[in-house]
């Protein structure tokens, strides 16, 4: 396994962990009806999805090269 592939896999794992935390925050914010926490959770979910997309793209580029 090369360094780029390992970096991509770690990036994907980090994005999954971030998404899990973001969804937990989302559930808590909805339960408490806290609009500011809800906005923060939604932004965190978007960040996690973007990170996952970047990691997947890096893994695909490595496979094609």
N, CA, C and O atoms as a Tripos MOL2 file, in Angstrom:
@<TRIPOS>MOLECULE
protein
  260   259    65     0     0
PROTEIN
NO_CHARGES

@<TRIPOS>ATOM
      1 N           0.8590   -1.1790    0.0000 N.3       1 UNK1
      2 CA          0.0000    0.0000    0.0000 C.3       1 UNK1
      3 C           0.9000    1.2340    0.0000 C.2       1 UNK1
      4 O           1.8420    1.3370    0.7860 O.2       1 UNK1
      5 N           0.5890    2.1610   -0.8930 N.am      2 UNK2
      6 CA          1.4110    3.3580   -0.9490 C.3       2 UNK2
      7 C           0.8520    4.4500   -0.0360 C.2       2 UNK2
      8 O          -0.2340    4.3160    0.5280 O.2       2 UNK2
      9 N           1.6110    5.5200    0.0940 N.am      3 UNK3
     10 CA          1.2740    6.6080    1.0050 C.3       3 UNK3
     11 C          -0.0220    7.3000    0.5960 C.2       3 UNK3
     12 O          -0.8360    7.6240    1.4600 O.2       3 UNK3
     13 N          -0.2340    7.5360   -0.6940 N.am      4 UNK4
     14 CA         -1.4480    8.2210   -1.1530 C.3       4 UNK4
     15 C          -2.6990    7.4170   -0.8240 C.2       4 UNK4
     16 O          -3.7140    7.9760   -0.4100 O.2       4 UNK4
     17 N          -2.6200    6.1160   -1.0090 N.am      5 UNK5
     18 CA         -3.7770    5.2700   -0.7230 C.3       5 UNK5
     19 C          -4.0570    5.2420    0.7800 C.2       5 UNK5
     20 O          -5.2120    5.3030    1.2000 O.2       5 UNK5
     21 N          -3.0170    5.1520    1.5760 N.am      6 UNK6
     22 CA         -3.1880    5.1590    3.0310 C.3       6 UNK6
     23 C          -3.7800    6.4850    3.4910 C.2       6 UNK6
     24 O          -4.6380    6.5100    4.3730 O.2       6 UNK6
     25 N          -3.3310    7.5740    2.9030 N.am      7 UNK7
     26 CA         -3.8580    8.8960    3.2560 C.3       7 UNK7
     27 C          -5.3320    8.9890    2.8880 C.2       7 UNK7
     28 O          -6.1260    9.5500    3.6440 O.2       7 UNK7
     29 N          -5.7040    8.4480    1.7370 N.am      8 UNK8
     30 CA         -7.0960    8.4520    1.3050 C.3       8 UNK8
     31 C          -7.9820    7.6360    2.2330 C.2       8 UNK8
     32 O          -9.0930    8.0490    2.5670 O.2       8 UNK8
     33 N          -7.4910    6.4880    2.6430 N.am      9 UNK9
     34 CA         -8.2620    5.6290    3.5500 C.3       9 UNK9
     35 C          -8.4270    6.2930    4.9080 C.2       9 UNK9
     36 O          -9.5070    6.2420    5.4970 O.2       9 UNK9
     37 N          -7.3630    6.9160    5.4130 N.am     10 UNK10
     38 CA         -7.4660    7.6210    6.6940 C.3      10 UNK10
     39 C          -8.3930    8.8250    6.5880 C.2      10 UNK10
     40 O          -9.1340    9.1210    7.5250 O.2      10 UNK10
     41 N          -8.3600    9.5140    5.4640 N.am     11 UNK11
     42 CA         -9.2780   10.6300    5.2490 C.3      11 UNK11
     43 C         -10.7210   10.1800    5.2270 C.2      11 UNK11
     44 O         -11.5990   10.8510    5.7700 O.2      11 UNK11
     45 N         -10.9650    9.0460    4.6010 N.am     12 UNK12
     46 CA        -12.3160    8.5020    4.5450 C.3      12 UNK12
     47 C         -12.7850    8.0790    5.9450 C.2      12 UNK12
     48 O         -13.9310    8.3210    6.3220 O.2      12 UNK12
     49 N         -11.8990    7.4550    6.6970 N.am     13 UNK13
     50 CA        -12.2490    7.0500    8.0660 C.3      13 UNK13
     51 C         -12.5340    8.2660    8.9370 C.2      13 UNK13
     52 O         -13.4620    8.2470    9.7450 O.2      13 UNK13
     53 N         -11.7490    9.3160    8.7790 N.am     14 UNK14
     54 CA        -11.9950   10.5390    9.5370 C.3      14 UNK14
     55 C         -13.3140   11.1830    9.1730 C.2      14 UNK14
     56 O         -14.0130   11.7050   10.0420 O.2      14 UNK14
     57 N         -13.6620   11.1540    7.9010 N.am     15 UNK15
     58 CA        -14.9410   11.7250    7.4530 C.3      15 UNK15
     59 C         -16.1130   10.9280    8.0210 C.2      15 UNK15
     60 O         -17.1270   11.5050    8.4130 O.2      15 UNK15
     61 N         -15.9760    9.6130    8.0660 N.am     16 UNK16
     62 CA        -17.0410    8.7760    8.6330 C.3      16 UNK16
     63 C         -17.2050    9.0600   10.1230 C.2      16 UNK16
     64 O         -18.3270    9.1580   10.6200 O.2      16 UNK16
     65 N         -16.0950    9.1900   10.8270 N.am     17 UNK17
     66 CA        -16.1710    9.5010   12.2550 C.3      17 UNK17
     67 C         -16.7880   10.8850   12.4780 C.2      17 UNK17
     68 O         -17.5940   11.0720   13.3890 O.2      17 UNK17
     69 N         -16.4050   11.8430   11.6440 N.am     18 UNK18
     70 CA        -16.9850   13.1780   11.7510 C.3      18 UNK18
     71 C         -18.4730   13.1780   11.4540 C.2      18 UNK18
     72 O         -19.2390   13.8860   12.1080 O.2      18 UNK18
     73 N         -18.8850   12.3900   10.4760 N.am     19 UNK19
     74 CA        -20.3010   12.2980   10.1360 C.3      19 UNK19
     75 C         -21.0990   11.6750   11.2830 C.2      19 UNK19
     76 O         -22.2210   12.0960   11.5660 O.2      19 UNK19
     77 N         -20.5240   10.6890   11.9290 N.am     20 UNK20
     78 CA        -21.2200   10.0590   13.0580 C.3      20 UNK20
     79 C         -21.4420   11.0710   14.1750 C.2      20 UNK20
     80 O         -22.5270   11.1290   14.7530 O.2      20 UNK20
     81 N         -20.4340   11.8600   14.4790 N.am     21 UNK21
     82 CA        -20.5770   12.8980   15.4980 C.3      21 UNK21
     83 C         -21.5590   13.9750   15.0880 C.2      21 UNK21
     84 O         -22.3220   14.4740   15.9140 O.2      21 UNK21
     85 N         -21.5420   14.3360   13.8160 N.am     22 UNK22
     86 CA        -22.4500   15.3620   13.3160 C.3      22 UNK22
     87 C         -23.9000   14.8920   13.3840 C.2      22 UNK22
     88 O         -24.7810   15.6630   13.7660 O.2      22 UNK22
     89 N         -24.1560   13.6480   13.0230 N.am     23 UNK23
     90 CA        -25.5230   13.1270   13.0910 C.3      23 UNK23
     91 C         -26.0020   13.0290   14.5370 C.2      23 UNK23
     92 O         -27.1810   13.2400   14.8190 O.2      23 UNK23
     93 N         -25.0920   12.7110   15.4490 N.am     24 UNK24
     94 CA        -25.4500   12.6910   16.8600 C.3      24 UNK24
     95 C         -25.8270   14.0970   17.3320 C.2      24 UNK24
     96 O         -26.8150   14.2730   18.0440 O.2      24 UNK24
     97 N         -25.0400   15.0860   16.9350 N.am     25 UNK25
     98 CA        -25.3540   16.4710   17.2740 C.3      25 UNK25
     99 C         -26.6610   16.9170   16.6480 C.2      25 UNK25
    100 O         -27.4150   17.6780   17.2520 O.2      25 UNK25
    101 N         -26.9320   16.4440   15.4360 N.am     26 UNK26
    102 CA        -28.1750   16.7700   14.7500 C.3      26 UNK26
    103 C         -29.3840   16.2410   15.5280 C.2      26 UNK26
    104 O         -30.3690   16.9510   15.7270 O.2      26 UNK26
    105 N         -29.2900   14.9880   15.9600 N.am     27 UNK27
    106 CA        -30.3890   14.3940   16.7370 C.3      27 UNK27
    107 C         -30.6100   15.1460   18.0470 C.2      27 UNK27
    108 O         -31.7480   15.4230   18.4250 O.2      27 UNK27
    109 N         -29.5180   15.4740   18.7340 N.am     28 UNK28
    110 CA        -29.6400   16.1960   20.0040 C.3      28 UNK28
    111 C         -30.2350   17.5810   19.7970 C.2      28 UNK28
    112 O         -31.0680   18.0220   20.5890 O.2      28 UNK28
    113 N         -29.8210   18.2620   18.7550 N.am     29 UNK29
    114 CA        -30.3330   19.6030   18.4820 C.3      29 UNK29
    115 C         -31.8220   19.5640   18.1530 C.2      29 UNK29
    116 O         -32.5810   20.4350   18.5790 O.2      29 UNK29
    117 N         -32.2290   18.5610   17.4020 N.am     30 UNK30
    118 CA        -33.6640   18.4370   17.0880 C.3      30 UNK30
    119 C         -34.4650   18.1250   18.3300 C.2      30 UNK30
    120 O         -35.5690   18.6390   18.5080 O.2      30 UNK30
    121 N         -33.9130   17.2770   19.1990 N.am     31 UNK31
    122 CA        -34.6280   16.9130   20.4250 C.3      31 UNK31
    123 C         -34.8060   18.1260   21.3420 C.2      31 UNK31
    124 O         -35.8390   18.2680   21.9970 O.2      31 UNK31
    125 N         -33.8020   18.9900   21.3830 N.am     32 UNK32
    126 CA        -33.8460   20.1720   22.2510 C.3      32 UNK32
    127 C         -34.4520   21.3850   21.5540 C.2      32 UNK32
    128 O         -34.6580   22.4250   22.1790 O.2      32 UNK32
    129 N         -34.7400   21.2530   20.2550 N.am     33 UNK33
    130 CA        -35.2710   22.3560   19.4430 C.3      33 UNK33
    131 C         -34.3380   23.5730   19.4920 C.2      33 UNK33
    132 O         -34.7880   24.7130   19.6080 O.2      33 UNK33
    133 N         -33.0430   23.3060   19.4010 N.am     34 UNK34
    134 CA        -32.0100   24.3450   19.4420 C.3      34 UNK34
    135 C         -31.5780   24.6600   18.0090 C.2      34 UNK34
    136 O         -30.8620   23.8820   17.3790 O.2      34 UNK34
    137 N         -32.0220   25.8050   17.5100 N.am     35 UNK35
    138 CA        -31.7800   26.1390   16.1020 C.3      35 UNK35
    139 C         -30.3110   26.4110   15.8060 C.2      35 UNK35
    140 O         -29.8340   26.0780   14.7210 O.2      35 UNK35
    141 N         -29.5890   27.0040   16.7370 N.am     36 UNK36
    142 CA        -28.1700   27.2750   16.5160 C.3      36 UNK36
    143 C         -27.3730   25.9680   16.4790 C.2      36 UNK36
    144 O         -26.5020   25.7970   15.6270 O.2      36 UNK36
    145 N         -27.6640   25.0670   17.3830 N.am     37 UNK37
    146 CA        -26.9900   23.7660   17.3820 C.3      37 UNK37
    147 C         -27.3730   22.9680   16.1380 C.2      37 UNK37
    148 O         -26.5610   22.2110   15.6070 O.2      37 UNK37
    149 N         -28.6060   23.1380   15.6780 N.am     38 UNK38
    150 CA        -29.0460   22.4610   14.4650 C.3      38 UNK38
    151 C         -28.2780   22.9670   13.2450 C.2      38 UNK38
    152 O         -27.8600   22.1790   12.3980 O.2      38 UNK38
    153 N         -28.0960   24.2750   13.1620 N.am     39 UNK39
    154 CA        -27.3180   24.8460   12.0590 C.3      39 UNK39
    155 C         -25.8770   24.3520   12.1080 C.2      39 UNK39
    156 O         -25.2890   24.0490   11.0690 O.2      39 UNK39
    157 N         -25.3120   24.2690   13.2910 N.am     40 UNK40
    158 CA        -23.9460   23.7720   13.4520 C.3      40 UNK40
    159 C         -23.8460   22.3060   13.0280 C.2      40 UNK40
    160 O         -22.8850   21.9150   12.3660 O.2      40 UNK40
    161 N         -24.8210   21.5090   13.4030 N.am     41 UNK41
    162 CA        -24.8110   20.0880   13.0350 C.3      41 UNK41
    163 C         -24.9340   19.9130   11.5210 C.2      41 UNK41
    164 O         -24.2590   19.0650   10.9370 O.2      41 UNK41
    165 N         -25.7820   20.7030   10.8930 N.am     42 UNK42
    166 CA        -25.9440   20.6100    9.4360 C.3      42 UNK42
    167 C         -24.6390   20.9970    8.7400 C.2      42 UNK42
    168 O         -24.2240   20.3480    7.7800 O.2      42 UNK42
    169 N         -24.0020   22.0490    9.2270 N.am     43 UNK43
    170 CA        -22.7180   22.4510    8.6440 C.3      43 UNK43
    171 C         -21.6660   21.3540    8.8400 C.2      43 UNK43
    172 O         -20.8550   21.1100    7.9470 O.2      43 UNK43
    173 N         -21.6750   20.7060    9.9800 N.am     44 UNK44
    174 CA        -20.7230   19.6200   10.2390 C.3      44 UNK44
    175 C         -20.9690   18.4330    9.3230 C.2      44 UNK44
    176 O         -20.0250   17.7800    8.8790 O.2      44 UNK44
    177 N         -22.2320   18.1530    9.0410 N.am     45 UNK45
    178 CA        -22.5680   17.0640    8.1260 C.3      45 UNK45
    179 C         -22.0450   17.3850    6.7270 C.2      45 UNK45
    180 O         -21.4980   16.5160    6.0470 O.2      45 UNK45
    181 N         -22.2150   18.6350    6.3020 N.am     46 UNK46
    182 CA        -21.7250   19.0400    4.9820 C.3      46 UNK46
    183 C         -20.2030   18.9110    4.9080 C.2      46 UNK46
    184 O         -19.6640   18.4570    3.8980 O.2      46 UNK46
    185 N         -19.5220   19.3060    5.9680 N.am     47 UNK47
    186 CA        -18.0590   19.1810    6.0100 C.3      47 UNK47
    187 C         -17.6470   17.7090    5.9250 C.2      47 UNK47
    188 O         -16.7080   17.3720    5.2040 O.2      47 UNK47
    189 N         -18.3340   16.8430    6.6470 N.am     48 UNK48
    190 CA        -18.0070   15.4160    6.6230 C.3      48 UNK48
    191 C         -18.2520   14.8220    5.2400 C.2      48 UNK48
    192 O         -17.4530   14.0160    4.7620 O.2      48 UNK48
    193 N         -19.3440   15.2110    4.5990 N.am     49 UNK49
    194 CA        -19.6260   14.7010    3.2520 C.3      49 UNK49
    195 C         -18.5900   15.1790    2.2420 C.2      49 UNK49
    196 O         -18.1740   14.4250    1.3630 O.2      49 UNK49
    197 N         -18.1790   16.4300    2.3720 N.am     50 UNK50
    198 CA        -17.1550   16.9620    1.4760 C.3      50 UNK50
    199 C         -15.8310   16.2290    1.6820 C.2      50 UNK50
    200 O         -15.1510   15.8800    0.7170 O.2      50 UNK50
    201 N         -15.4740   16.0000    2.9340 N.am     51 UNK51
    202 CA        -14.2460   15.2590    3.2340 C.3      51 UNK51
    203 C         -14.2800   13.8560    2.6750 C.2      51 UNK51
    204 O         -13.2770   13.3650    2.1570 O.2      51 UNK51
    205 N         -15.4300   13.2030    2.7760 N.am     52 UNK52
    206 CA        -15.5620   11.8510    2.2300 C.3      52 UNK52
    207 C         -15.4360   11.8690    0.7100 C.2      52 UNK52
    208 O         -14.8000   10.9940    0.1230 O.2      52 UNK52
    209 N         -16.0450   12.8680    0.0770 N.am     53 UNK53
    210 CA        -15.9530   12.9680   -1.3860 C.3      53 UNK53
    211 C         -14.5160   13.2060   -1.8320 C.2      53 UNK53
    212 O         -14.0700   12.6250   -2.8210 O.2      53 UNK53
    213 N         -13.7990   14.0430   -1.1230 N.am     54 UNK54
    214 CA        -12.3950   14.2880   -1.4590 C.3      54 UNK54
    215 C         -11.5520   13.0290   -1.2740 C.2      54 UNK54
    216 O         -10.6800   12.7360   -2.0910 O.2      54 UNK54
    217 N         -11.8130   12.2890   -0.2050 N.am     55 UNK55
    218 CA        -11.0560   11.0570    0.0460 C.3      55 UNK55
    219 C         -11.3360   10.0100   -1.0280 C.2      55 UNK55
    220 O         -10.4220    9.3300   -1.4950 O.2      55 UNK55
    221 N         -12.5980    9.8860   -1.4140 N.am     56 UNK56
    222 CA        -12.9570    8.9290   -2.4630 C.3      56 UNK56
    223 C         -12.3090    9.3290   -3.7830 C.2      56 UNK56
    224 O         -11.7960    8.4780   -4.5100 O.2      56 UNK56
    225 N         -12.3310   10.6200   -4.0900 N.am     57 UNK57
    226 CA        -11.7060   11.0870   -5.3290 C.3      57 UNK57
    227 C         -10.2050   10.7890   -5.3160 C.2      57 UNK57
    228 O          -9.6440   10.3750   -6.3310 O.2      57 UNK57
    229 N          -9.5610   10.9990   -4.1760 N.am     58 UNK58
    230 CA         -8.1260   10.7210   -4.0780 C.3      58 UNK58
    231 C          -7.8420    9.2410   -4.2680 C.2      58 UNK58
    232 O          -6.8580    8.8710   -4.9080 O.2      58 UNK58
    233 N          -8.6990    8.3930   -3.7160 N.am     59 UNK59
    234 CA         -8.5140    6.9520   -3.8780 C.3      59 UNK59
    235 C          -8.7200    6.5380   -5.3310 C.2      59 UNK59
    236 O          -7.9740    5.7050   -5.8470 O.2      59 UNK59
    237 N          -9.7200    7.1060   -5.9950 N.am     60 UNK60
    238 CA         -9.9770    6.7530   -7.3940 C.3      60 UNK60
    239 C          -8.8490    7.2220   -8.3050 C.2      60 UNK60
    240 O          -8.4490    6.4920   -9.2110 O.2      60 UNK60
    241 N          -8.3330    8.4160   -8.0820 N.am     61 UNK61
    242 CA         -7.2360    8.9240   -8.9010 C.3      61 UNK61
    243 C          -6.0010    8.0470   -8.7370 C.2      61 UNK61
    244 O          -5.2580    7.8220   -9.6920 O.2      61 UNK61
    245 N          -5.7880    7.5540   -7.5220 N.am     62 UNK62
    246 CA         -4.6290    6.6950   -7.2650 C.3      62 UNK62
    247 C          -4.7800    5.3680   -8.0040 C.2      62 UNK62
    248 O          -3.7960    4.8250   -8.5050 O.2      62 UNK62
    249 N          -6.0080    4.8390   -8.0750 N.am     63 UNK63
    250 CA         -6.2280    3.5750   -8.7800 C.3      63 UNK63
    251 C          -6.0740    3.7100  -10.2870 C.2      63 UNK63
    252 O          -5.6390    2.7730  -10.9560 O.2      63 UNK63
    253 N          -6.4300    4.8720  -10.8230 N.am     64 UNK64
    254 CA         -6.3550    5.0660  -12.2630 C.3      64 UNK64
    255 C          -4.9350    5.3430  -12.7450 C.2      64 UNK64
    256 O          -4.6010    5.0660  -13.8970 O.2      64 UNK64
    257 N          -4.1140    5.8820  -11.8750 N.am     65 UNK65
    258 CA         -2.7700    6.2710  -12.2870 C.3      65 UNK65
    259 C          -1.8270    5.0820  -12.3590 C.2      65 UNK65
    260 O          -0.6530    5.2440  -12.6920 O.2      65 UNK65
@<TRIPOS>BOND
     1     1     2 1
     2     2     3 1
     3     3     4 2
     4     3     5 am
     5     5     6 1
     6     6     7 1
     7     7     8 2
     8     7     9 am
     9     9    10 1
    10    10    11 1
    11    11    12 2
    12    11    13 am
    13    13    14 1
    14    14    15 1
    15    15    16 2
    16    15    17 am
    17    17    18 1
    18    18    19 1
    19    19    20 2
    20    19    21 am
    21    21    22 1
    22    22    23 1
    23    23    24 2
    24    23    25 am
    25    25    26 1
    26    26    27 1
    27    27    28 2
    28    27    29 am
    29    29    30 1
    30    30    31 1
    31    31    32 2
    32    31    33 am
    33    33    34 1
    34    34    35 1
    35    35    36 2
    36    35    37 am
    37    37    38 1
    38    38    39 1
    39    39    40 2
    40    39    41 am
    41    41    42 1
    42    42    43 1
    43    43    44 2
    44    43    45 am
    45    45    46 1
    46    46    47 1
    47    47    48 2
    48    47    49 am
    49    49    50 1
    50    50    51 1
    51    51    52 2
    52    51    53 am
    53    53    54 1
    54    54    55 1
    55    55    56 2
    56    55    57 am
    57    57    58 1
    58    58    59 1
    59    59    60 2
    60    59    61 am
    61    61    62 1
    62    62    63 1
    63    63    64 2
    64    63    65 am
    65    65    66 1
    66    66    67 1
    67    67    68 2
    68    67    69 am
    69    69    70 1
    70    70    71 1
    71    71    72 2
    72    71    73 am
    73    73    74 1
    74    74    75 1
    75    75    76 2
    76    75    77 am
    77    77    78 1
    78    78    79 1
    79    79    80 2
    80    79    81 am
    81    81    82 1
    82    82    83 1
    83    83    84 2
    84    83    85 am
    85    85    86 1
    86    86    87 1
    87    87    88 2
    88    87    89 am
    89    89    90 1
    90    90    91 1
    91    91    92 2
    92    91    93 am
    93    93    94 1
    94    94    95 1
    95    95    96 2
    96    95    97 am
    97    97    98 1
    98    98    99 1
    99    99   100 2
   100    99   101 am
   101   101   102 1
   102   102   103 1
   103   103   104 2
   104   103   105 am
   105   105   106 1
   106   106   107 1
   107   107   108 2
   108   107   109 am
   109   109   110 1
   110   110   111 1
   111   111   112 2
   112   111   113 am
   113   113   114 1
   114   114   115 1
   115   115   116 2
   116   115   117 am
   117   117   118 1
   118   118   119 1
   119   119   120 2
   120   119   121 am
   121   121   122 1
   122   122   123 1
   123   123   124 2
   124   123   125 am
   125   125   126 1
   126   126   127 1
   127   127   128 2
   128   127   129 am
   129   129   130 1
   130   130   131 1
   131   131   132 2
   132   131   133 am
   133   133   134 1
   134   134   135 1
   135   135   136 2
   136   135   137 am
   137   137   138 1
   138   138   139 1
   139   139   140 2
   140   139   141 am
   141   141   142 1
   142   142   143 1
   143   143   144 2
   144   143   145 am
   145   145   146 1
   146   146   147 1
   147   147   148 2
   148   147   149 am
   149   149   150 1
   150   150   151 1
   151   151   152 2
   152   151   153 am
   153   153   154 1
   154   154   155 1
   155   155   156 2
   156   155   157 am
   157   157   158 1
   158   158   159 1
   159   159   160 2
   160   159   161 am
   161   161   162 1
   162   162   163 1
   163   163   164 2
   164   163   165 am
   165   165   166 1
   166   166   167 1
   167   167   168 2
   168   167   169 am
   169   169   170 1
   170   170   171 1
   171   171   172 2
   172   171   173 am
   173   173   174 1
   174   174   175 1
   175   175   176 2
   176   175   177 am
   177   177   178 1
   178   178   179 1
   179   179   180 2
   180   179   181 am
   181   181   182 1
   182   182   183 1
   183   183   184 2
   184   183   185 am
   185   185   186 1
   186   186   187 1
   187   187   188 2
   188   187   189 am
   189   189   190 1
   190   190   191 1
   191   191   192 2
   192   191   193 am
   193   193   194 1
   194   194   195 1
   195   195   196 2
   196   195   197 am
   197   197   198 1
   198   198   199 1
   199   199   200 2
   200   199   201 am
   201   201   202 1
   202   202   203 1
   203   203   204 2
   204   203   205 am
   205   205   206 1
   206   206   207 1
   207   207   208 2
   208   207   209 am
   209   209   210 1
   210   210   211 1
   211   211   212 2
   212   211   213 am
   213   213   214 1
   214   214   215 1
   215   215   216 2
   216   215   217 am
   217   217   218 1
   218   218   219 1
   219   219   220 2
   220   219   221 am
   221   221   222 1
   222   222   223 1
   223   223   224 2
   224   223   225 am
   225   225   226 1
   226   226   227 1
   227   227   228 2
   228   227   229 am
   229   229   230 1
   230   230   231 1
   231   231   232 2
   232   231   233 am
   233   233   234 1
   234   234   235 1
   235   235   236 2
   236   235   237 am
   237   237   238 1
   238   238   239 1
   239   239   240 2
   240   239   241 am
   241   241   242 1
   242   242   243 1
   243   243   244 2
   244   243   245 am
   245   245   246 1
   246   246   247 1
   247   247   248 2
   248   247   249 am
   249   249   250 1
   250   250   251 1
   251   251   252 2
   252   251   253 am
   253   253   254 1
   254   254   255 1
   255   255   256 2
   256   255   257 am
   257   257   258 1
   258   258   259 1
   259   259   260 2
@<TRIPOS>SUBSTRUCTURE
     1 UNK1         2 RESIDUE 1 A UNK
     2 UNK2         6 RESIDUE 1 A UNK
     3 UNK3        10 RESIDUE 1 A UNK
     4 UNK4        14 RESIDUE 1 A UNK
     5 UNK5        18 RESIDUE 1 A UNK
     6 UNK6        22 RESIDUE 1 A UNK
     7 UNK7        26 RESIDUE 1 A UNK
     8 UNK8        30 RESIDUE 1 A UNK
     9 UNK9        34 RESIDUE 1 A UNK
    10 UNK10       38 RESIDUE 1 A UNK
    11 UNK11       42 RESIDUE 1 A UNK
    12 UNK12       46 RESIDUE 1 A UNK
    13 UNK13       50 RESIDUE 1 A UNK
    14 UNK14       54 RESIDUE 1 A UNK
    15 UNK15       58 RESIDUE 1 A UNK
    16 UNK16       62 RESIDUE 1 A UNK
    17 UNK17       66 RESIDUE 1 A UNK
    18 UNK18       70 RESIDUE 1 A UNK
    19 UNK19       74 RESIDUE 1 A UNK
    20 UNK20       78 RESIDUE 1 A UNK
    21 UNK21       82 RESIDUE 1 A UNK
    22 UNK22       86 RESIDUE 1 A UNK
    23 UNK23       90 RESIDUE 1 A UNK
    24 UNK24       94 RESIDUE 1 A UNK
    25 UNK25       98 RESIDUE 1 A UNK
    26 UNK26      102 RESIDUE 1 A UNK
    27 UNK27      106 RESIDUE 1 A UNK
    28 UNK28      110 RESIDUE 1 A UNK
    29 UNK29      114 RESIDUE 1 A UNK
    30 UNK30      118 RESIDUE 1 A UNK
    31 UNK31      122 RESIDUE 1 A UNK
    32 UNK32      126 RESIDUE 1 A UNK
    33 UNK33      130 RESIDUE 1 A UNK
    34 UNK34      134 RESIDUE 1 A UNK
    35 UNK35      138 RESIDUE 1 A UNK
    36 UNK36      142 RESIDUE 1 A UNK
    37 UNK37      146 RESIDUE 1 A UNK
    38 UNK38      150 RESIDUE 1 A UNK
    39 UNK39      154 RESIDUE 1 A UNK
    40 UNK40      158 RESIDUE 1 A UNK
    41 UNK41      162 RESIDUE 1 A UNK
    42 UNK42      166 RESIDUE 1 A UNK
    43 UNK43      170 RESIDUE 1 A UNK
    44 UNK44      174 RESIDUE 1 A UNK
    45 UNK45      178 RESIDUE 1 A UNK
    46 UNK46      182 RESIDUE 1 A UNK
    47 UNK47      186 RESIDUE 1 A UNK
    48 UNK48      190 RESIDUE 1 A UNK
    49 UNK49      194 RESIDUE 1 A UNK
    50 UNK50      198 RESIDUE 1 A UNK
    51 UNK51      202 RESIDUE 1 A UNK
    52 UNK52      206 RESIDUE 1 A UNK
    53 UNK53      210 RESIDUE 1 A UNK
    54 UNK54      214 RESIDUE 1 A UNK
    55 UNK55      218 RESIDUE 1 A UNK
    56 UNK56      222 RESIDUE 1 A UNK
    57 UNK57      226 RESIDUE 1 A UNK
    58 UNK58      230 RESIDUE 1 A UNK
    59 UNK59      234 RESIDUE 1 A UNK
    60 UNK60      238 RESIDUE 1 A UNK
    61 UNK61      242 RESIDUE 1 A UNK
    62 UNK62      246 RESIDUE 1 A UNK
    63 UNK63      250 RESIDUE 1 A UNK
    64 UNK64      254 RESIDUE 1 A UNK
    65 UNK65      258 RESIDUE 1 A UNK
